[in-house]
Amino acid sequence: MLNYKLYQLEFSNGVRFGNGMLNSTEISFHADTLFAALFQEALKLRIDDIFLDAVKNGKIVLSDAFPYIEKTLYLPKPMYQNKQIIEKRGDSKQKKKIKNMKFIPCDEIENFINGTMPENEINDMQDLGKHSMKVSVGILGNEEPMPYRVSSFHFNDGSGLYIIVGTETVKESEMFYDLLESLSYQGLGGKKSSGLGRFDFLEKELPEALNKRIDNKATHYMLLSTALPEDDEFEKSLDGAFYSLVKRSGFVASDTYSVQQMKKRDLYVIASGSVFNKTFKGKVVEERNGGTHPVYRYEKALFMGVNV
């Protein structure tokens, strides 16, 4: 049985979470991004084997990062809604607002699914923060300077991101805390050399209402992390599920992997917010792709129960 805690991340200098385009940025990050960053810190502290073993064996599980605004915690919008209730809605503006939502208040998950979420809870996240754009200049050899735009996101005071982390024993909890503290000075995401992505964090108890939903039986289960079922889990997991896929790529963050920076292989995984009839464990994907050592990609699953 895992013990779950909430880690509230406060970013003072803005963030850049890549989607492949310099002139745009996401406002949150996935569990595999967090794992990769933590693994780099584990390498520095020479506990990478211990950390990897704990993750592979389910002694440490991670969620994606989700927004908070003041005391309100948000979760990904479920990919399932009662069809009959949707058809009864006649307000096209409201339908459009709901369609464009990415996150909803934690307490409104089942109300959203059942079509009873109050209209005032439909939030476009404008209170979370704002995007900004900086023009930089790239100079390659004797070529003409090339200006380019780099986007970042800056959280408002009292707003930021949080993650849910499950650990089996005090040993794993303390190891995760130490790795997260080390990472906080380095930063998460892109353009860390410019000060982006650095954060302070608070360790908190998970709200009781949310804690009860994790690892407990329910009629359906919503995924809280990007994940990929094991081969023997795949068919059963996707039967009757409401899900979407997200492409995960990026570069290998290692100085010893190859002479030049190498791209990771594209990997399509199931997005958080997907809703299933049954849970699955997921896996840590190992690949080499021509480098000097394996690259590990975190695609373990963390679920919360929802009753439909």
N, C-alpha and C positions, 0 to 999 in steps of 0.2 A: 504493500500500500504506500503510495507516494504522499508526501506532504507538499501542498501547493502554497506558493507565496507570490505576491505581486511586487514587481520592481518598477517604480515610477522614475522615468528618465526625464531630466530637465536639461534642455539644450539652450545654451546662452548665446551661441554665435551663429545659429542657423545650421541647416543640414542640406546635404545633397545625396538623395537616394536614387541611383541611376535607373533609367528605363531605356538606356541606349542612345538617348538624345541629350546633347549638352544644353540645349535651350529649353529643357523641361525637366522636372523632377517630381518624384513621388513624395507623398507626405509621411510615409511609413516604410518599414522594411519587413522582409520575410524571415522566418526562423532559420533558413539555410544561410542567410547573410550573417545573422548573429552567430551561428555556430562557427562559420568560417573565421570570423574575427576573433572569437574566443579561442579557437584552436591555435591561431597565431600567437596569442598571449601564452597559451599552454606550452608551446614550443620554446618560447623565451624562458619560461620558468622550469622547463624540462620535466613537465608532468603531462606531456601530450599523450603518452600511452595510457596513463591512468584516466585522463579525461575522456579519451576516445572509447576506452573499454566501458566506462560508466554510461556513456551515451548509447553505444551499441546495445548494451544490455538493459536499456530502459530505466537506468537508475537516475538519469537526468533527462527530463523532457522539456521542450521549449515551445512557446507559442510564437506566432507572428507578433509584430508590434502594432498596437491599436491606440487611437487617440484618447486623451482625457481632456476635458475642459472644466476647470475648477474641480468640483467633487463628482462630476458625472463621467463614468467610464463608458466608452463606446466599444461595440463589437461589430464584426463585419455583417453586412446585410445578408440574411439567410437567402439562399437561392431557391427557396420553396415558399409558396403562398397558396392558400386555399383558393382554387380556381373559381368556385361559385361566388365567393366574396369579391374577388377581383372583377368579375363580370358585372356585379351589381353596382360598382362604383361608376358614377356618371360624370364626375368632375375630371375633365381631361387634364387640367392644370395640375391637379393633385396627383394624377397618375404619372405625369411627366416628372414631378418632383420626386416621387417615390422611385421611379426608374433611375433617376440620376444619383440617388443616394448611394453612398458606399458603406457608411457606418450608421448604426442606430444605437440609442442608449441601451445599456446592458439589460435594464429592467423591462424593456419593451420587446424583447425577442419574440415571445409567444403571442403578444398582442399584434405584432407585425404579421406573423404567420397567419393568424386568425382574422386579420383585417380590422382589429379594434384599436389600433394604435392611434392616440389623439393626434389631430393635425398639427398641433403646436410642437410636437416632438419630431416633426419632419425637419431635419437640420441639414443645411448645405455646408456646414463646417466653416462658415466665414469667421466665426469667433475663435477658431483654432489658431489662426495666424495668417501670414500673407507670403506670396511668392515675390521674389526680387530677381533682377537680372543684372549681371555685371559683364561689361565688355572687356575682354582680354585680347592680347596680341601674341600670336605665335610666330617665332622667328626660326626658320630652318636653314642653316648654312647661309648662303648669300642670296637666298630668295627674298622676294618682297615680303614685308611683314603682313601677316594675315590675321585680321581681327575676327574674333568669334565671341559668341554670347554664351555665358554660363549661368544657368538658373539655380537658385537655392530657395529654401523655404525657412521662414523665421516664425517660431511659435510666439504667441502672445503670452504675457505674464499669466501664470496660473494654468497654462496649457502645455501639453507635451505628449509623450508616448509612454505606454506601459507594456510590460511583458508578463506573462504568467509562466512560472517555472516550477516544475515538480521535481523533488529530490527524494531519494529513498531513505537516506540516513543523514545525520548531522555532518558526517564526513563529506558527502557530496554537496550538501548545502554550503558548507564553508569553502569548498573548492570553487563552486560556482561564484560565490561572493568575491573571493580573491581575484578570480579571472575577470569578472565584470569591473571590479575596481581598477585593475590594471588597464583594461580596455578604455575606461572612461577618460584616461589621460591621452590616449592615442586617438580616440574618436571613431565614429562609425560612418560608413558611406564614403563618398568621393570628396576630393579637394581638402583632405585633412591637413595638408601642408599650409593651407590658408586659414586654418583654425576651425573649419566647419566640422560638425559631428561630435565635438567634445561635449561631455555631459556630466552632470552630477546625478546621483540616484538615491532613492529612498527605498528601503526594504519594508514592505508592509504585509500584514495578514490579508489574505484574500477575503473579500466580503463574503459573509456566511451564505447569502443567497446564491452567489456564483460558485462558491466552493462545493455546495451540495449538488450542483449540476454536473460537476466533473467526476468521471469514473462511476457515476450512478446510473441505474437503469432508467430508460425512458422509451417513449414510442419511437422517437427519432434522435439522431445525433448530428450536431453541427461541428464541422471541422474548424479548429482554431489555429491551424498551422498549414502551410503548404506541405503536402505529403505524397508519398507514392507507395501503394501496397506492394508487398512481396508477391512474387509470381503466383504462389499458391493461394493468395488472398484476393487476387484481382477480380476474378469473375464474380465471386460471391459478394464482394464489397460493392461493386457497381450495380448490382441488381436492384432496380427500383430507386436508384439514387438520383438526386438533383445536383449536378456539379458542373464546373467549368475547369478548363485547363489553363495553366499559365506557363509561359516559356521562361526558363531559367538559363542564363548564360553567364557572361562575364569573363574576367581574366583570373589566372591562377596567382594568388597573392603569396609568392614564395621566391626568394632570391636564388635558391639552389635548384629549382625545378628544371630550368633550361637556361641557355645563354641569353635568349631573348624572351620577352614576355609572351606567354602562351595563353590562348583563349581556352576556356573550358568548352567541352562539348555541349551543344544545346540539349536541354532536358525538359520535357513537358511533364508537369506535375499537377496534382489536383489543388485547386485554390481554396484558401480558407473561406468559410461561409457556405461551402458545399454541405448538403444535408443527406444523410444516409439512414438506411434501416438498420444496418449493423456497423459495428466499429471494426477497425483493423489497426495493426501495430505500425505498419510502415517500415522503412529501412534506412540504413546509411549506405549510400551508393559509393562504391569505390571505383575509380578509373585512373588510368595511367596516361593515356593519350600522348605517349612518346617522351614523357618527362623522366626525371631521375628518381622520383618517388611517387607513391599513390596520392591522389587527391580525393578527399572525402567530402561528400555532399549530404547534408542532413535532410532527410525526407521522412522523418518519423511523424506519427500522427498524435495530436492531442484533441480530444473531443469534449463537448459539453452536451448533456442531455436536454432535449426539448420535447415537450408533449404537444402533439398536434391532434 
